[in-house]
Amino acid sequence: MSKFRSKLLLAFTALIITVLLGFGFILGQLFQSFYFINYEKQFKKEAELIKLVIENEKIGSTEMKHKMEEMSEKLNSLLLFMDMDGNIVFKTGPSFHQSDERLSELILTNHRNAKEGFRLGLDQADLLFYGIPIFQQDERKGFLVFGTSIKYFEAMNKEIWFFIIGSLIAALTIILIFGTRIMKQYTKPIESATEVAMELAKGNYKARTYENSSGDETSMLSKSINILARNLQDMTRTQELHQERLQTLIENMGSGLLFIDERGYISLMNKAFKEIFQINQEDYLYKSYQEAIAYKEIIQMVEEIFLTESNIRKHIMLPVNIERKHFEVYGAPIIGKSEVWKGVVLVFHDITELKKLEQIRKDFVANVSHELKTPITSIKGFSETLLDGAMKDEQTLHFFLSIILKESERMQSLIQDLLDLSKIEQQGFQLELRKCNVNEFLKEIHHLLDRKAKEKNIDFILDVPDEPVFIEGDPHRLKQIFINLASNGIMYTPAGGKVTLSVKAGHDEVAISVQDTGIGIREEEIPRIFERFYRVDKARSRNSGGTGLGLAIVKHLVEAHQANLTVKSTVGVGTTFTVIFQRYNE
């Protein structure tokens, strides 16, 4: 049973008991008073009857005494006759504790001249006394005292009280039984509605209460509660759906988003913002933007938005760790209804790659123009010289034609590398994968480049295991990778140096390294060596016929083979390129 029903039943029971006790007390008093009055009337009638019987008899005669004794016996009452002097002439019936002198004194003092019957107020607990003056020939002869026991009255009074108490208990029991059922019928819907309301307050909008079809107020309450629960559930579901969509949109948008509330505290950031700036959420959320943001440009932009309440768009370059990134930052004030200031939202579009592509495009055009300009200028100059008469000199002719051939080969190599790079970078580029013996194609590369190394007095070493090692790849493209790496090693290694082409085979991986003792690469230049036309030593590479595209081709081919490429270099000591492939295990 619920607390509500218990309290209501307790109050209801207390009210019923109070009402029944009051009603029983009043009813008991009424019954007692009514019965006593009737008893007293009957008592007076009996006394008057006795008076009529003895009034015509001679005072003190035997006949009078005999009649008084007979009536005393039948009525089981006390009969006493007293003369006007207070003497007891005759007394019969049950005895009583009061003395005759006390009775005589009381009658003569208070009722000596009484003409009608009177009640005697004696201190006798179990007897009721009534006195009547006796007249004969209009002369007062004395007083007849009639005394009767009130035990029957007390017994009847007890029966009345027992009856009233029993009736009240029965009435209380019946009322409680039917009252409890009726109360349960009416309080159960209220209790159910209360429980559902408490669940709704906790956020459980799936809770429902039982609906009956009685059409009374409790039924209307249950229906209203269920309608409210369904409406709240629909509203919550809709809000959660909108919130989820908004959260998904914010978290998965490619641009970084930062929200600053009206007090200047950062209250929201998305996944892209954290990834772009490589920060922890705890360092930013719920902190002042001036404290959390380390970039003065962003702080000034936020302050300007707060001051002007207008949209701002800026291009900003910010250092992020060791990189410099370019952003297009869009900032706008958030103003709600009734012009209420809500805060500032900042959107960071990372345009670093666009800037890089733009710069690469400019560099590419400039480099290609420069690389083609030099051989074309040489070919044109030597051709003009030959046409001007130098061709008649056979030695000069042979020398000039050799230079023209060399420059033509350089142009052909550049164009071929450009074509290869363009083909590799195309979306539909595919490798012709097959099982390849690493030892075999490295031996072919060693044989191909060994002569070139010896011409520069460089020791070109091949270090491969005795047992064959297999990987899955495109043989032509694999040769292209390591020819480029080995050629660069030979190109940038001075005479007397050493270039080593080695293989280390593990259980799952195969690492192929090209190590030289050349000029080395500075640490800050390593991230750029795979860019098109980038040269560590521009003068040396150009004089040796390099196009500046070899490492860019290597990078793309390594990625196409799903391999990993690492570079370790020390200036003046040498460089090591390592390509790690998955081993082919049958």
Buried (B, 14 or more C-beta within 10 A) or exposed (E): EBEEBEEBBEEBBEEBBEEBEEEBEEBBEEBBEEBBEEBBEEBBEBBBEBBEBBBEBEBEEEEBBEBBBEBBEEBEBBBBBBBBEBEBBBBBBEEBEBEBEEBBEBBBEEBEEBEEBBBBEBEBEEBBBBBBBBEEEEEBBBBBBBBBBBEEBEEBBEEBBEEBBEEBEEBBEEBBEEBBEEBEEBBBBBBBBBBBBEBBEEEEBEBBBEBEEEEEEBBEBBBEBBEBBEEBBEEBEEEEEEEEEEEEEBEEBEBBBBBBBBEBBBBBBBBBBBEBBEBEEEEBEEBEBEEBBEBEBBBEBBBBBBEEEEEBEBEBEBEBEEEEBBBBBBBBBBEEEEEEBBBBBBBBBBBBEEBEEEEBEEBBEEBBEEBBEEBEEBBEEBBEBBEEEBBEEEEBBEEBBEBBEBBBEBBEBBBEBBEBBEEBEEEEEEBEBEEBBBBEBBBBBBEEBBEBBEEBEBBBBBEBEEEEBBBBBBBEBBBBBBBBBBBBBBBBBEEEBBBBBBBBBEEEBBBBBBBBBBBBBEEEBBEEBBBBBBBBBEEBBBEBBBBBBBBBBBBBBBEBBEBBBEBBBEEEEBBBBBBBBBBBEE
